Amino acid sequence: MPSPLAPAAAATPVRRRLVLLGTGGTIAGRAASAQDNVGYRAGQVGVEELLRDAVVDPALEIEAEQLAQLDSKDMDHACWQRLAGRLAHHLERGEVQGIVVTHGTDTLEETAWLLQRVLAPGKPVVLTAAMRPASSLQADGPQNLRDALAVAACADAAGVLVVLAGRVLAAGDARKQHTRRLDAFDGGDAGALAAVEEGRLRRWRDWPRGQALGLARLPAELSRWPWVEIVVSHAGARPESIDALVDAGVRGLVVAGTGNATVHAALLPALERAQRSGVAVRLVSRCAAGPVLPSPEHRWPVYATLSAPQARVELMLEFMAGAIDARRG
């Protein structure tokens, strides 16, 4: 384990090459007034301009590339596929130390989890974002971008990371917990991996590791991405929505259950019908934090530590691997 006071690699005199990929989001947003932090349009500012507005370590050599200009609520499988492909390309370049991706906050946690599972990079891939648009009087994007670049430049960093409000989170831990605060993201029970303090990294835990599933896991044709939906169990739940999804051809259902991933009694017969028809069913908790512990109530496999959006990604990846027998789900 490194010293908790170990500095970021920015202290070394050699130039390190980083790649900055822009996908849009609030960090690239613009409003008519500098006082407006709500009524803005995301994805308006180019990644080159974002880079100019950030005070960057002169020892860093940065290549900027505009991959997309999306409001991340509209993130889609096509953009995920392009992003994973470009990241794989740059990760293979020996001269590239790390990569930063600017992204919106709305779907950041699921993008991060997809990239960690598919790429499990030995170099850092750092996703960063903002809660206020670039036009704001108190824009948080420039500092977040500076911090993300500092982490990407660390010689020993690895895995897909999320850097916001001075905290470094592992892809699997990151959750958006607040609608407005600058520190909207949290690492749950695991907490942050590290903090960025004036360009220096203070780390407490190991970088995320894993076995890369590989780009080949992602279908070349977008029409072949499996259809997986999220269903929430709640008071007064009715089964008709599940039956309608099954009739429409859904292949997988992630059920966000109450508490320890428990499911309303009214939904159980519909979920059993769905499974018999070949639909894969998985359970998660709709709670913001805490793992799901094994229970006799769990009739279907459980993703114990993933959020519902991350669980949807995980189930799609299972389908893509051909790991699910459609007859048994």
Number of C-alpha atoms within 10 A of each C-alpha: 7 10 9 13 11 11 17 22 20 23 11 12 9 10 15 21 18 22 22 26 23 28 25 26 33 32 33 30 28 23 19 11 12 15 12 15 21 14 13 20 17 23 25 20 21 18 25 15 12 18 17 10 15 15 11 19 13 10 15 18 15 20 14 20 16 15 18 20 20 23 23 20 13 11 19 13 14 12 16 14 18 13 20 19 15 13 21 17 10 16 21 11 9 8 11 19 24 30 27 29 27 29 29 29 24 20 20 24 24 23 25 24 25 22 26 25 22 20 23 22 24 18 21 26 32 30 32 28 28 28 26 27 30 28 22 20 13 13 19 21 29 21 20 24 29 23 29 31 29 26 32 32 26 22 16 14 23 21 24 30 31 30 30 28 21 20 24 29 28 27 28 24 24 26 25 16 15 12 12 11 11 15 17 16 25 21 21 18 11 15 16 22 20 21 22 23 14 11 22 19 24 20 22 16 15 13 18 20 15 13 11 15 16 14 15 10 15 21 15 12 9 12 9 10 16 17 15 22 19 18 17 18 21 15 9 9 14 16 15 12 13 21 16 11 18 21 11 9 11 19 23 26 25 26 27 25 20 17 15 21 25 21 24 16 13 15 22 14 12 18 23 14 14 23 21 14 16 18 25 25 22 24 27 31 28 20 16 13 18 15 19 19 11 12 11 5 10 15 15 15 12 21 21 17 19 26 24 25 18 24 26 25 19 20 25 21 20 14 21 17 14 11 11 15 11 16 11 11 19
